[in-house]
Amino acid sequence: MVEIKPNEVYTTAEAEKLLKVSNSTMKRLLKKGLIRANKVGKQYRILGHELLRLVSPKFDEKTTDAYQKAKMRLIHNTKDW
């Protein structure tokens, strides 16, 4: 089983393989905005976080909450520096 890493950057071809969808489906997902991507030159790059959001919204919520808590702890701990 292949693991989708949240901070990894994927090409559309890699994302298609991970999601097991066709090229036309990937284009449709990008066009409708269901997957957010950045265009680099003439190609799209998709963050793993976006793929996880599409596949498993609950997992995405958990990782976002954990990130926000860690960020707030860091801000709190370093504000007196």
C-alpha positions, 0 to 999 in steps of 0.5 A: 500500500502506498502512503500519501505524505502530507508535505510531499509535492506530487505531479498530476501523474503521481496523484492519478496513480495514488488516487487510482483515477484517470487523466480526464478525472484528474483534470476535472477535479483540478478544473472544478477546484476539488483539488487545489494545485499550483501551476509551475510552468505548464504543469500542476503540482499538488500537495499531499495534504490536498490529496488526503483532504479529498480522500479522508476529510477526518484525517485532514481535520486531525492533522490540521488540529495537531498542526495548529496546536503545535504552532500555538505552543511554539508561538507561546514558548518563543514570545519572550525571546 
